[in-house]
């Protein structure tokens, strides 16, 4: 008689294993988009870990989100470059 544990393992090999969604993000449909992100566009960049850490620290110290801090910084940049402040 075969080992019962081995029999279970052998039967599981023959069954199709369900695919895991762990680590994968599901694309959101337009109706699922967050309201705060409606009518907005993503602006991004790749920066060193030191810059990323510093902006998170500054945002925490100012009790602001990183996004709000970046918005303020971009507005200041626009004024510096002779453009109208958006914020």
C-alpha positions in Angstrom: 0.0 0.0 0.0 1.3 3.4 -1.0 2.1 6.1 1.6 -1.1 8.2 2.0 0.9 11.5 2.0 2.6 10.5 -1.2 -0.8 9.6 -2.7 -2.1 13.1 -1.9 1.0 14.8 -3.3 0.8 12.7 -6.5 -2.9 13.6 -6.9 -2.1 17.3 -6.5 0.5 17.1 -9.2 -2.1 16.0 -11.7 -4.6 18.6 -10.8 -4.1 22.1 -12.3 -2.9 24.4 -9.6 -4.8 27.7 -9.3 -2.7 30.7 -10.5 -1.7 33.1 -7.7 -2.4 36.8 -8.1 0.0 37.6 -5.3 2.4 40.4 -6.4 0.3 41.4 -9.4 -1.8 44.4 -9.6 -5.1 44.3 -11.4 -5.6 47.1 -13.9 -8.5 49.3 -12.8 -11.3 50.2 -15.1 -12.1 53.8 -15.7 -15.1 53.5 -13.4 -12.8 52.2 -10.6 -10.3 55.1 -10.8 -10.1 57.1 -7.6 -12.0 60.3 -7.6 -8.9 62.2 -6.4 -7.1 61.0 -9.5 -9.8 62.0 -12.0 -8.8 64.7 -14.5 -5.1 64.3 -13.4 -1.9 63.2 -15.1 1.0 61.3 -13.6 4.3 63.1 -13.7 7.2 60.9 -12.5 10.9 60.6 -12.3 13.6 58.3 -11.0 15.7 59.8 -8.2 18.3 58.5 -5.8 17.2 56.9 -2.6 18.6 60.0 -0.7 16.3 62.3 -2.6 13.3 60.0 -2.0 14.1 59.7 1.7 14.6 63.5 2.1 11.3 64.4 0.4 9.4 61.9 2.6 11.1 63.3 5.7 10.3 66.9 4.7 6.7 66.0 3.9 6.3 64.4 7.4 7.9 67.4 9.1 5.6 69.8 7.2 2.6 67.4 7.8 2.0 67.3 4.1 1.7 64.5 1.6 4.7 64.0 -0.8 2.3 64.9 -3.6 1.3 68.2 -2.0 5.0 69.0 -1.4 5.8 68.2 -5.0 2.9 70.4 -6.2 4.2 73.3 -4.1 7.8 72.8 -5.5 6.5 72.7 -9.1 4.5 75.8 -8.5 7.6 77.6 -7.2 9.6 76.3 -10.2 7.0 77.7 -12.6 7.3 81.2 -10.9 11.1 81.0 -11.0 11.0 80.3 -14.7 8.6 83.1 -15.4 5.4 81.1 -15.7 2.2 81.5 -13.8 1.9 79.6 -10.6 -0.7 76.9 -11.0 -1.3 76.1 -7.3 
